[in-house]
Amino acid sequence: MAKRNKTPRVGDLPSVIQSARPEELPSAIREVPTQPAELQSIDDTIVTRTDRYGRQVRVYATGSRRGTLVGTDNVLYEPPIEEEAVPTRTAGSTIPTGETGGSGTVGEENDAGTDGDVGKKNVPDAPRFIASDGTVFTDEKSYQEYQDYLTGKRAARQSAFDLLYEQFSSYGLGSLVEPLRNLIKDPSVSSSEFTIRLRQSDPYKTRFAANQKRIDRGLAAISEAEYLGLEDQYQNIMRNYGLPESFYRKDTLGTQKGFEDLIGFDVSAAELEDRVQQAAIRVTNAAPEVKRALTEFYPGITEGDILGYVLNPQNALTEIQRKITAAEIGAGAMQAGLRTTAGRAEELARFGITAEEARRGFQTVAEVTPRGTQLAEFYGETPYTQQTAETEVFGTTGAVEARKRRERLVGREQAEFAGQSGVYQGALARDRAGGI
């Protein structure tokens, strides 16, 4: 086996060499290799650690470069490390070539060369440990602690994802969460970010579109559970009242388009039921005269879209109720053979006249109006009209004056035809429901 030369120490050299000035030494001894030129200027922050060989090791602490500087008069530089799938311990890195040429491998001793070069220093390789996120360590304990931290962090992300997936799967919406699975592998994403990332995704925004409508109108967004709960209540109400399935049919994401506006305009389940009752009971299943009056009074509402009009949350419930009540009053007039206007019907509605009161009252108006008109003409008085009779019958503004006019006409007829049958004993003189 070839004998290996030791690099001479100063104490081993002849005294004449030890006492010589540097410029007097032979060039082969004087030209001890120094740090390579390309490593003279390093921007990265460097810290010093003691490795397991007892050496002072300078390690890059910041910057994108990862590597190790070893020793003081010679340099070991390990170039940037690509991320590896599993933690790896490496050895046998190469020392960069110095000014005197040649290179050595860490962990080996060089045989004596024939050129007599001095200064090649063999240094055992510092162990290197690479964490799963690419972070490099030369201390095994620090590496293990860091790797344990990464493992625990990933486990927490996995747990957060599983919980979110389980919750949305119970709603039949697991497909919204599935695209987030890759985030488990991303160490920069904390477990608390999963819900935030979910709500930023396009499928989520499509599925819960009403929340944005609420925000745009100055309302607070509601939780997914509350949102889905409202949809279920809406659907049950519509089914119970026999509305067509087209009003609550779901698409592939479970979205019911008609419900977006209801939630966006903050329509509660109780208010929706009131709206459906207006349409299903008071209009759809009502007498034909109600539908006819509704479409005559309000041309924008046709019989075919009464439900659509009533369920449109942009139409206030109070407005819907007012119009339907007016239509019922108009229907009462039609049933008595009379006609009225939307304005008159709405005026009677403001006085609290119900559909049944309108039906009975217009029957009385139909009986007394013709004879009252005849008597007023006969005696040359101000015309006695349908509205005059309505005012007294329904007790609206001017009811007292209307009653006095009727009584005066009755009195004149009584005085002229005393003891005879006539108007006094007829419809104009009889008490009727509504005050006559």
FENGICOR-V744514 format. One record per pair of residues at least 24 apart in sequence whose C-alpha atoms are under 10 Angstrom apart, sorted by the first residue. I is the first residue (numbers start at 1). J is the second residue. D is the distance in Angstrom with one decimal. If there is no record, write none. Layout:
BEGIN
i=I j=J d=D
i=I j=J d=D
END
This chain:
BEGIN
i=2 j=111 d=7.6
i=2 j=112 d=9.0
i=3 j=111 d=7.4
i=3 j=112 d=8.0
i=4 j=109 d=7.5
i=4 j=110 d=7.1
i=4 j=111 d=5.1
i=4 j=112 d=6.1
i=4 j=113 d=9.8
i=5 j=109 d=8.6
i=5 j=110 d=7.7
i=5 j=111 d=6.4
i=5 j=112 d=5.4
i=5 j=113 d=8.9
i=6 j=109 d=8.8
i=6 j=110 d=9.0
i=6 j=111 d=9.1
i=6 j=112 d=8.4
i=6 j=118 d=10.0
i=6 j=121 d=9.6
i=7 j=110 d=9.8
i=7 j=112 d=9.4
i=7 j=117 d=10.0
i=7 j=118 d=7.1
i=7 j=119 d=7.2
i=7 j=120 d=7.8
i=7 j=121 d=7.5
i=7 j=122 d=9.3
i=8 j=118 d=8.4
i=8 j=119 d=9.1
i=27 j=117 d=9.6
i=27 j=118 d=9.8
i=28 j=100 d=9.0
i=28 j=115 d=9.1
i=28 j=116 d=7.0
i=28 j=117 d=5.9
i=28 j=118 d=6.3
i=28 j=119 d=9.0
i=29 j=116 d=9.1
i=29 j=117 d=7.8
i=29 j=118 d=6.1
i=29 j=119 d=8.1
i=30 j=118 d=8.7
i=30 j=119 d=9.5
i=31 j=99 d=8.4
i=31 j=100 d=7.4
i=31 j=117 d=8.8
i=31 j=118 d=7.7
i=31 j=119 d=7.8
i=32 j=73 d=8.9
i=32 j=74 d=9.6
i=32 j=98 d=9.0
i=32 j=99 d=8.6
i=32 j=100 d=7.8
i=32 j=117 d=8.7
i=32 j=118 d=6.4
i=32 j=119 d=4.9
i=32 j=120 d=8.2
i=32 j=121 d=9.9
i=33 j=73 d=7.7
i=33 j=74 d=7.2
i=33 j=75 d=9.9
i=33 j=97 d=8.8
i=33 j=98 d=5.4
i=33 j=99 d=5.9
i=33 j=100 d=6.2
i=33 j=101 d=8.7
i=33 j=117 d=9.6
i=33 j=118 d=8.0
i=33 j=119 d=5.4
i=33 j=120 d=7.1
i=33 j=121 d=8.9
i=34 j=72 d=9.0
i=34 j=73 d=5.7
i=34 j=74 d=5.8
i=34 j=75 d=8.0
i=34 j=97 d=9.7
i=34 j=98 d=6.4
i=34 j=99 d=7.3
i=34 j=100 d=9.1
i=34 j=119 d=8.6
i=34 j=120 d=9.9
i=35 j=72 d=8.6
i=35 j=73 d=6.6
i=35 j=74 d=5.5
i=35 j=75 d=5.8
i=35 j=76 d=9.1
i=35 j=96 d=8.7
i=35 j=97 d=9.1
i=35 j=98 d=6.8
i=35 j=99 d=8.6
i=36 j=74 d=8.4
i=36 j=75 d=7.7
i=36 j=76 d=9.9
i=36 j=77 d=10.0
i=36 j=95 d=10.0
i=36 j=96 d=7.1
i=36 j=97 d=7.0
i=36 j=98 d=5.5
i=36 j=99 d=7.0
i=37 j=97 d=10.0
i=37 j=98 d=8.5
i=37 j=99 d=8.5
i=38 j=96 d=9.8
i=39 j=69 d=9.8
i=39 j=75 d=8.5
i=39 j=76 d=10.0
i=39 j=77 d=8.4
i=39 j=96 d=9.6
i=49 j=138 d=9.1
i=49 j=139 d=9.1
i=50 j=138 d=9.6
i=50 j=139 d=9.1
i=51 j=126 d=7.0
i=51 j=127 d=8.5
i=51 j=138 d=7.3
i=51 j=139 d=7.2
i=52 j=126 d=8.0
i=52 j=127 d=8.7
i=52 j=138 d=9.1
i=52 j=139 d=8.2
i=52 j=140 d=9.8
i=53 j=124 d=8.2
i=53 j=125 d=9.4
i=53 j=126 d=8.0
i=53 j=127 d=10.0
i=55 j=123 d=9.7
i=55 j=124 d=9.8
i=55 j=126 d=9.2
i=57 j=126 d=8.4
i=57 j=138 d=9.3
i=59 j=136 d=10.0
i=59 j=137 d=9.3
i=59 j=138 d=8.7
i=60 j=136 d=9.8
i=61 j=136 d=10.0
i=66 j=134 d=9.5
i=66 j=135 d=8.2
i=66 j=136 d=6.9
i=66 j=137 d=9.5
i=67 j=128 d=9.1
i=67 j=136 d=7.9
i=67 j=137 d=9.3
i=67 j=138 d=9.6
i=68 j=125 d=10.0
i=68 j=126 d=8.2
i=68 j=128 d=9.0
i=68 j=136 d=9.7
i=68 j=137 d=9.6
i=68 j=138 d=8.5
i=69 j=126 d=9.7
i=70 j=95 d=9.7
i=70 j=123 d=8.3
i=70 j=124 d=9.7
i=70 j=125 d=9.0
i=70 j=126 d=8.3
i=71 j=123 d=8.5
i=73 j=119 d=9.5
i=73 j=121 d=9.2
i=74 j=98 d=8.5
i=74 j=119 d=8.9
i=74 j=120 d=8.6
i=74 j=121 d=7.3
i=74 j=122 d=9.4
i=74 j=123 d=9.1
i=75 j=121 d=9.7
i=75 j=123 d=9.5
i=76 j=106 d=8.7
i=76 j=123 d=8.5
i=76 j=125 d=8.6
i=76 j=126 d=9.4
i=78 j=128 d=9.9
i=80 j=136 d=9.8
i=81 j=130 d=8.8
i=81 j=134 d=7.6
i=81 j=135 d=9.0
i=81 j=136 d=8.2
i=82 j=130 d=9.7
i=82 j=134 d=7.2
i=82 j=135 d=10.0
i=83 j=130 d=8.1
i=83 j=131 d=8.7
i=83 j=132 d=7.6
i=83 j=133 d=6.9
i=83 j=134 d=4.7
i=83 j=135 d=8.4
i=83 j=136 d=9.7
i=84 j=130 d=7.7
i=84 j=131 d=8.4
i=84 j=132 d=7.0
i=84 j=133 d=8.2
i=84 j=134 d=6.8
i=85 j=130 d=9.6
i=85 j=131 d=9.2
i=85 j=132 d=6.6
i=85 j=133 d=8.8
i=85 j=134 d=8.9
i=86 j=130 d=7.8
i=86 j=131 d=7.4
i=86 j=132 d=5.9
i=86 j=133 d=9.3
i=86 j=134 d=9.3
i=87 j=128 d=9.6
i=87 j=129 d=6.4
i=87 j=130 d=4.8
i=87 j=131 d=5.2
i=87 j=132 d=5.9
i=87 j=133 d=9.2
i=87 j=134 d=8.5
i=87 j=135 d=9.6
i=87 j=136 d=9.3
i=87 j=143 d=9.3
i=87 j=144 d=9.8
i=87 j=147 d=8.8
i=88 j=127 d=9.7
i=88 j=128 d=7.5
i=88 j=129 d=5.6
i=88 j=130 d=5.5
i=88 j=131 d=7.9
i=88 j=132 d=9.3
i=88 j=136 d=9.5
i=89 j=126 d=9.8
i=89 j=127 d=6.3
i=89 j=128 d=5.2
i=89 j=129 d=4.9
i=89 j=130 d=7.1
i=89 j=136 d=9.9
i=89 j=137 d=9.5
i=89 j=138 d=9.1
i=89 j=140 d=9.3
i=90 j=125 d=8.6
i=90 j=126 d=8.5
i=90 j=127 d=6.0
i=90 j=128 d=5.5
i=90 j=129 d=7.3
i=90 j=130 d=9.1
i=91 j=124 d=8.6
i=91 j=125 d=5.6
i=91 j=126 d=7.1
i=91 j=127 d=6.2
i=91 j=128 d=7.5
i=92 j=123 d=9.9
i=92 j=124 d=8.0
i=92 j=125 d=5.9
i=92 j=126 d=8.9
i=92 j=127 d=9.3
i=93 j=124 d=9.2
i=93 j=125 d=6.5
i=93 j=126 d=8.9
i=93 j=127 d=9.9
i=94 j=122 d=9.9
i=94 j=123 d=9.9
i=94 j=125 d=8.8
i=95 j=120 d=9.5
i=95 j=121 d=9.1
i=95 j=122 d=8.4
i=95 j=123 d=8.6
i=95 j=125 d=9.6
i=132 j=187 d=9.8
i=133 j=185 d=9.9
i=133 j=186 d=9.2
i=133 j=187 d=7.6
i=150 j=187 d=7.6
i=151 j=187 d=9.8
i=153 j=184 d=9.5
i=153 j=187 d=7.7
i=153 j=189 d=9.7
i=153 j=190 d=7.9
i=153 j=191 d=8.2
i=154 j=183 d=9.8
i=154 j=184 d=6.5
i=154 j=185 d=7.2
i=154 j=186 d=8.4
i=154 j=187 d=7.1
i=154 j=189 d=9.5
i=154 j=190 d=8.7
i=154 j=191 d=8.5
i=155 j=184 d=8.5
i=155 j=191 d=9.3
i=156 j=184 d=9.0
i=156 j=190 d=8.4
i=156 j=191 d=6.3
i=156 j=192 d=9.5
i=157 j=181 d=9.7
i=157 j=183 d=8.3
i=157 j=184 d=5.7
i=157 j=185 d=8.7
i=157 j=186 d=9.3
i=157 j=187 d=8.9
i=157 j=189 d=8.1
i=157 j=190 d=6.5
i=157 j=191 d=4.4
i=157 j=192 d=8.2
i=157 j=193 d=9.2
i=157 j=194 d=8.3
i=158 j=183 d=9.1
i=158 j=184 d=5.9
i=158 j=185 d=9.0
i=158 j=191 d=7.8
i=159 j=184 d=9.4
i=159 j=191 d=8.1
i=160 j=184 d=9.2
i=160 j=190 d=9.3
i=160 j=191 d=5.6
i=160 j=192 d=7.6
i=160 j=193 d=9.3
i=160 j=194 d=7.4
i=160 j=195 d=9.1
i=161 j=191 d=7.5
i=161 j=192 d=9.6
i=161 j=193 d=9.9
i=161 j=194 d=6.9
i=161 j=195 d=8.9
i=164 j=194 d=8.0
i=164 j=195 d=7.6
i=164 j=198 d=9.5
i=167 j=225 d=9.6
i=168 j=224 d=9.0
i=168 j=225 d=9.4
i=171 j=224 d=9.4
i=171 j=225 d=8.6
i=171 j=228 d=8.1
i=171 j=254 d=9.5
i=172 j=253 d=8.9
i=172 j=254 d=8.2
i=173 j=204 d=9.5
i=173 j=207 d=9.3
i=173 j=253 d=7.5
i=173 j=254 d=8.2
i=175 j=203 d=8.9
i=175 j=204 d=9.8
i=175 j=253 d=8.8
i=176 j=201 d=8.4
i=176 j=202 d=9.3
i=176 j=203 d=6.3
i=176 j=204 d=6.3
i=176 j=207 d=8.9
i=176 j=253 d=8.9
i=177 j=201 d=9.4
i=177 j=203 d=9.4
i=177 j=204 d=8.8
i=179 j=203 d=10.0
i=203 j=253 d=8.3
i=204 j=253 d=9.4
i=206 j=253 d=8.4
i=206 j=255 d=8.3
i=207 j=251 d=9.8
i=207 j=252 d=9.8
i=207 j=253 d=6.3
i=207 j=254 d=7.4
i=207 j=255 d=5.9
i=207 j=256 d=9.1
i=207 j=257 d=9.8
i=207 j=260 d=9.6
i=208 j=253 d=9.9
i=208 j=255 d=8.0
i=208 j=260 d=8.2
i=208 j=263 d=9.8
i=209 j=255 d=9.1
i=209 j=257 d=9.5
i=209 j=260 d=6.8
i=209 j=261 d=9.4
i=209 j=263 d=9.5
i=209 j=264 d=8.4
i=210 j=257 d=9.6
i=210 j=259 d=8.2
i=210 j=260 d=4.8
i=210 j=261 d=6.7
i=210 j=262 d=8.3
i=210 j=263 d=5.9
i=210 j=264 d=4.7
i=210 j=265 d=8.5
i=210 j=266 d=9.5
i=211 j=260 d=8.5
i=211 j=261 d=10.0
i=211 j=263 d=7.8
i=211 j=264 d=6.4
i=211 j=265 d=9.9
i=212 j=260 d=10.0
i=212 j=264 d=7.7
i=213 j=260 d=8.3
i=213 j=261 d=7.9
i=213 j=263 d=8.5
i=213 j=264 d=5.0
i=213 j=265 d=7.7
i=213 j=266 d=9.8
i=214 j=260 d=9.8
i=214 j=261 d=9.2
i=214 j=263 d=7.6
i=214 j=264 d=4.7
i=214 j=265 d=6.7
i=214 j=266 d=7.5
i=215 j=264 d=8.4
i=216 j=264 d=9.0
i=217 j=264 d=8.1
i=217 j=265 d=8.0
i=217 j=266 d=9.8
i=219 j=264 d=8.5
i=219 j=265 d=8.7
i=219 j=266 d=8.2
i=220 j=264 d=10.0
i=220 j=266 d=9.9
i=221 j=263 d=9.8
i=221 j=264 d=9.1
i=222 j=263 d=9.3
i=227 j=259 d=10.0
i=227 j=260 d=9.9
i=227 j=263 d=7.7
i=228 j=254 d=9.7
i=228 j=255 d=9.7
i=229 j=269 d=9.9
i=230 j=259 d=8.8
i=230 j=262 d=9.4
i=230 j=263 d=7.7
i=230 j=267 d=9.4
i=230 j=268 d=7.7
i=230 j=269 d=6.8
i=231 j=255 d=9.0
i=231 j=256 d=7.9
i=231 j=258 d=9.9
i=231 j=259 d=6.7
i=231 j=260 d=9.1
i=231 j=262 d=9.3
i=231 j=263 d=8.4
i=231 j=269 d=9.0
i=232 j=269 d=9.5
i=233 j=268 d=9.2
i=233 j=269 d=6.2
i=233 j=270 d=9.3
i=233 j=272 d=9.4
i=233 j=273 d=9.6
i=234 j=258 d=9.9
i=234 j=259 d=7.7
i=234 j=262 d=9.0
i=234 j=263 d=9.9
i=234 j=267 d=9.8
i=234 j=268 d=8.8
i=234 j=269 d=6.1
i=234 j=270 d=9.3
i=234 j=272 d=7.2
i=234 j=273 d=8.2
i=235 j=259 d=9.0
i=235 j=269 d=9.7
i=236 j=269 d=9.7
i=236 j=273 d=9.9
i=237 j=269 d=8.0
i=237 j=270 d=9.3
i=237 j=272 d=7.9
i=237 j=273 d=6.3
i=237 j=276 d=8.1
i=237 j=277 d=9.9
i=238 j=272 d=8.9
i=238 j=273 d=8.1
i=238 j=276 d=7.5
i=238 j=280 d=9.9
i=240 j=273 d=9.9
i=241 j=273 d=8.9
i=241 j=276 d=7.4
i=241 j=277 d=7.9
i=241 j=279 d=9.8
i=241 j=280 d=7.0
i=241 j=281 d=8.9
i=242 j=276 d=9.8
i=242 j=280 d=8.3
i=243 j=276 d=8.6
i=243 j=279 d=9.9
i=243 j=280 d=8.1
i=243 j=307 d=8.6
i=244 j=307 d=9.9
i=247 j=307 d=9.6
i=247 j=308 d=8.9
i=247 j=311 d=9.4
i=258 j=308 d=9.7
i=258 j=311 d=8.8
i=258 j=312 d=8.7
i=258 j=313 d=10.0
i=259 j=311 d=9.8
i=259 j=312 d=9.9
i=259 j=313 d=9.8
i=261 j=311 d=9.6
i=261 j=312 d=7.7
i=261 j=313 d=6.6
i=261 j=314 d=8.3
i=262 j=311 d=8.3
i=262 j=312 d=7.7
i=262 j=313 d=5.8
i=262 j=314 d=8.9
i=263 j=313 d=9.1
i=264 j=313 d=8.9
i=265 j=312 d=9.8
i=265 j=313 d=6.4
i=265 j=314 d=7.6
i=266 j=313 d=8.6
i=267 j=313 d=7.0
i=267 j=317 d=9.9
i=271 j=313 d=9.9
i=271 j=317 d=7.8
i=272 j=310 d=9.3
i=272 j=311 d=7.4
i=272 j=312 d=9.9
i=272 j=313 d=8.9
i=272 j=317 d=9.0
i=273 j=311 d=9.7
i=274 j=310 d=9.7
i=274 j=311 d=9.9
i=274 j=317 d=8.1
i=274 j=321 d=9.4
i=275 j=307 d=8.9
i=275 j=309 d=9.7
i=275 j=310 d=6.0
i=275 j=311 d=6.3
i=275 j=312 d=9.2
i=275 j=313 d=9.3
i=275 j=316 d=9.6
i=275 j=317 d=6.7
i=275 j=318 d=9.7
i=275 j=320 d=8.0
i=275 j=321 d=8.4
i=276 j=307 d=7.7
i=276 j=310 d=7.2
i=276 j=311 d=7.1
i=277 j=310 d=9.5
i=278 j=306 d=9.8
i=278 j=307 d=9.0
i=278 j=310 d=7.5
i=278 j=311 d=9.7
i=278 j=317 d=9.2
i=278 j=320 d=7.8
i=278 j=321 d=7.0
i=278 j=324 d=7.4
i=278 j=325 d=9.4
i=279 j=306 d=6.7
i=279 j=307 d=5.8
i=279 j=308 d=9.1
i=279 j=309 d=8.9
i=279 j=310 d=6.3
i=279 j=311 d=8.5
i=279 j=320 d=9.2
i=279 j=321 d=9.6
i=279 j=324 d=8.6
i=280 j=306 d=9.3
i=280 j=307 d=7.7
i=280 j=310 d=9.6
i=282 j=321 d=9.7
i=282 j=324 d=7.4
i=282 j=325 d=8.6
i=282 j=327 d=9.7
i=282 j=328 d=8.2
i=282 j=355 d=9.7
i=283 j=307 d=9.1
i=283 j=324 d=7.4
i=283 j=325 d=9.8
i=283 j=327 d=8.9
i=283 j=328 d=8.6
i=286 j=328 d=8.9
i=286 j=331 d=10.0
i=287 j=328 d=9.0
i=287 j=331 d=8.0
i=287 j=332 d=10.0
i=287 j=335 d=9.8
i=288 j=331 d=8.2
i=289 j=327 d=8.2
i=289 j=328 d=7.9
i=289 j=329 d=9.8
i=289 j=330 d=7.9
i=289 j=331 d=4.8
i=289 j=332 d=8.0
i=289 j=333 d=9.2
i=289 j=334 d=6.8
i=289 j=335 d=7.4
i=290 j=324 d=8.1
i=290 j=325 d=9.1
i=290 j=326 d=9.0
i=290 j=327 d=5.4
i=290 j=328 d=5.2
i=290 j=329 d=8.2
i=290 j=330 d=7.2
i=290 j=331 d=4.9
i=290 j=332 d=8.3
i=290 j=334 d=9.1
i=290 j=335 d=9.9
i=290 j=355 d=9.7
i=291 j=324 d=9.0
i=291 j=327 d=7.3
i=291 j=328 d=8.5
i=291 j=330 d=9.9
i=291 j=331 d=8.2
i=292 j=327 d=8.0
i=292 j=328 d=9.8
i=292 j=330 d=8.9
i=292 j=331 d=7.7
i=292 j=334 d=9.5
i=293 j=323 d=9.9
i=293 j=324 d=9.1
i=293 j=326 d=8.2
i=293 j=327 d=5.0
i=293 j=328 d=7.5
i=293 j=329 d=8.6
i=293 j=330 d=5.7
i=293 j=331 d=5.9
i=293 j=332 d=9.6
i=293 j=333 d=9.6
i=293 j=334 d=8.4
i=293 j=339 d=9.8
i=293 j=340 d=9.4
i=293 j=341 d=9.2
i=293 j=342 d=8.5
i=294 j=323 d=7.3
i=294 j=324 d=6.8
i=294 j=325 d=9.2
i=294 j=326 d=7.7
i=294 j=327 d=4.8
i=294 j=328 d=8.0
i=294 j=329 d=10.0
i=294 j=330 d=8.1
i=294 j=331 d=8.7
i=294 j=342 d=8.8
i=295 j=327 d=8.4
i=296 j=327 d=8.8
i=296 j=330 d=9.5
i=296 j=341 d=9.1
i=296 j=342 d=8.3
i=297 j=323 d=8.5
i=297 j=326 d=8.4
i=297 j=327 d=7.3
i=297 j=330 d=8.6
i=297 j=340 d=9.6
i=297 j=341 d=7.1
i=297 j=342 d=5.1
i=297 j=343 d=8.6
i=297 j=345 d=9.2
i=298 j=323 d=8.1
i=298 j=327 d=9.1
i=298 j=342 d=7.9
i=321 j=349 d=9.9
i=322 j=346 d=7.0
i=322 j=349 d=7.2
i=322 j=350 d=8.4
i=323 j=349 d=9.1
i=324 j=349 d=9.7
i=324 j=355 d=9.8
i=325 j=349 d=6.4
i=325 j=350 d=9.5
i=325 j=352 d=9.5
i=325 j=353 d=8.6
i=325 j=354 d=7.3
i=325 j=355 d=7.0
i=326 j=350 d=9.3
i=326 j=353 d=9.4
i=326 j=354 d=9.2
i=326 j=355 d=8.7
i=326 j=358 d=9.9
i=327 j=355 d=8.9
i=328 j=353 d=9.9
i=328 j=354 d=7.9
i=328 j=355 d=5.3
i=328 j=356 d=8.7
i=328 j=358 d=7.9
i=328 j=359 d=8.7
i=329 j=353 d=7.8
i=329 j=354 d=7.2
i=329 j=355 d=5.5
i=329 j=356 d=8.5
i=329 j=357 d=8.5
i=329 j=358 d=5.4
i=329 j=359 d=7.3
i=329 j=361 d=9.9
i=329 j=362 d=9.0
i=330 j=355 d=8.9
i=330 j=358 d=8.2
i=330 j=359 d=9.1
i=330 j=362 d=9.7
i=331 j=355 d=8.2
i=331 j=358 d=8.5
i=331 j=359 d=7.8
i=331 j=362 d=9.9
i=332 j=356 d=7.9
i=332 j=357 d=8.6
i=332 j=358 d=5.4
i=332 j=359 d=4.2
i=332 j=360 d=7.8
i=332 j=361 d=8.3
i=332 j=362 d=6.5
i=332 j=363 d=8.3
i=333 j=358 d=7.3
i=333 j=359 d=6.9
i=333 j=360 d=9.4
i=333 j=361 d=8.7
i=333 j=362 d=5.6
i=333 j=363 d=7.9
i=333 j=365 d=9.2
i=333 j=366 d=8.8
i=334 j=359 d=9.0
i=334 j=362 d=8.8
i=334 j=363 d=10.0
i=335 j=359 d=7.3
i=335 j=360 d=9.9
i=335 j=362 d=8.3
i=335 j=363 d=8.2
i=336 j=360 d=8.7
i=336 j=361 d=9.2
i=336 j=362 d=5.9
i=336 j=363 d=5.3
i=336 j=364 d=8.7
i=336 j=365 d=8.5
i=336 j=366 d=6.4
i=336 j=367 d=9.3
i=337 j=362 d=8.7
i=337 j=363 d=8.5
i=337 j=366 d=7.4
i=338 j=362 d=7.7
i=338 j=363 d=9.0
i=338 j=365 d=8.8
i=338 j=366 d=7.0
i=338 j=386 d=8.8
i=339 j=386 d=9.5
i=340 j=386 d=9.4
i=340 j=387 d=9.2
i=344 j=387 d=9.1
i=347 j=396 d=8.8
i=348 j=390 d=9.3
i=348 j=391 d=9.4
i=348 j=394 d=7.7
i=348 j=395 d=9.4
i=348 j=396 d=7.6
i=350 j=396 d=9.8
i=351 j=394 d=8.4
i=351 j=395 d=8.4
i=351 j=396 d=7.0
i=351 j=397 d=9.4
i=352 j=394 d=9.6
i=353 j=394 d=7.5
i=353 j=395 d=9.7
i=353 j=396 d=9.9
i=357 j=394 d=8.4
i=357 j=433 d=9.0
i=357 j=434 d=8.3
i=358 j=390 d=9.9
i=358 j=393 d=9.8
i=358 j=394 d=8.3
i=358 j=434 d=9.7
i=360 j=393 d=9.8
i=360 j=432 d=9.4
i=360 j=433 d=7.3
i=360 j=434 d=8.2
i=361 j=389 d=9.6
i=361 j=390 d=7.7
i=361 j=392 d=10.0
i=361 j=393 d=6.3
i=361 j=394 d=6.9
i=361 j=432 d=8.5
i=361 j=433 d=6.7
i=361 j=434 d=6.1
i=361 j=435 d=9.4
i=361 j=436 d=10.0
i=362 j=386 d=9.5
i=362 j=389 d=9.2
i=362 j=390 d=7.5
i=362 j=393 d=8.3
i=362 j=394 d=9.1
i=362 j=434 d=9.5
i=363 j=432 d=9.6
i=363 j=433 d=9.4
i=364 j=389 d=8.5
i=364 j=390 d=8.8
i=364 j=393 d=7.6
i=364 j=427 d=8.6
i=364 j=428 d=9.5
i=364 j=431 d=9.5
i=364 j=432 d=6.5
i=364 j=433 d=7.3
i=364 j=434 d=8.0
i=364 j=435 d=9.8
i=364 j=436 d=8.3
i=365 j=389 d=5.6
i=365 j=390 d=6.1
i=365 j=391 d=9.6
i=365 j=392 d=9.2
i=365 j=393 d=7.1
i=365 j=394 d=9.5
i=365 j=427 d=10.0
i=365 j=428 d=9.8
i=365 j=432 d=9.4
i=365 j=434 d=9.5
i=365 j=436 d=9.5
i=366 j=390 d=9.5
i=366 j=427 d=10.0
i=367 j=426 d=9.6
i=367 j=427 d=6.3
i=367 j=428 d=7.7
i=367 j=432 d=9.9
i=368 j=406 d=9.4
i=368 j=423 d=9.9
i=368 j=426 d=8.9
i=368 j=427 d=5.7
i=368 j=428 d=5.0
i=368 j=429 d=8.6
i=368 j=430 d=9.2
i=368 j=432 d=9.7
i=368 j=436 d=9.2
i=369 j=427 d=9.3
i=369 j=428 d=8.1
i=370 j=427 d=9.8
i=370 j=428 d=9.2
i=371 j=409 d=10.0
i=371 j=423 d=7.6
i=371 j=426 d=9.0
i=371 j=427 d=7.9
i=371 j=428 d=6.8
i=372 j=405 d=9.3
i=372 j=406 d=7.2
i=372 j=409 d=7.5
i=372 j=410 d=8.8
i=372 j=423 d=9.1
i=372 j=427 d=9.4
i=372 j=428 d=6.8
i=373 j=409 d=10.0
i=375 j=406 d=9.7
i=375 j=409 d=6.6
i=375 j=410 d=8.6
i=375 j=412 d=9.2
i=375 j=413 d=8.1
i=375 j=423 d=9.0
i=376 j=405 d=9.2
i=376 j=406 d=9.4
i=376 j=408 d=10.0
i=376 j=409 d=7.1
i=378 j=409 d=9.9
i=379 j=409 d=8.3
i=379 j=412 d=8.6
i=379 j=413 d=9.5
i=381 j=405 d=9.4
i=381 j=409 d=9.0
i=384 j=409 d=9.7
i=389 j=436 d=8.9
i=390 j=434 d=9.2
i=391 j=434 d=9.9
i=392 j=434 d=7.6
i=392 j=435 d=6.7
i=392 j=436 d=7.2
i=393 j=432 d=8.1
i=393 j=433 d=7.5
i=393 j=434 d=4.5
i=393 j=435 d=5.5
i=393 j=436 d=6.3
i=394 j=433 d=9.3
i=394 j=434 d=5.8
i=394 j=435 d=7.6
i=394 j=436 d=9.7
i=395 j=434 d=7.5
i=395 j=435 d=7.6
i=399 j=435 d=9.5
i=403 j=435 d=8.7
i=403 j=436 d=7.7
i=406 j=436 d=9.0
i=407 j=436 d=9.7
END
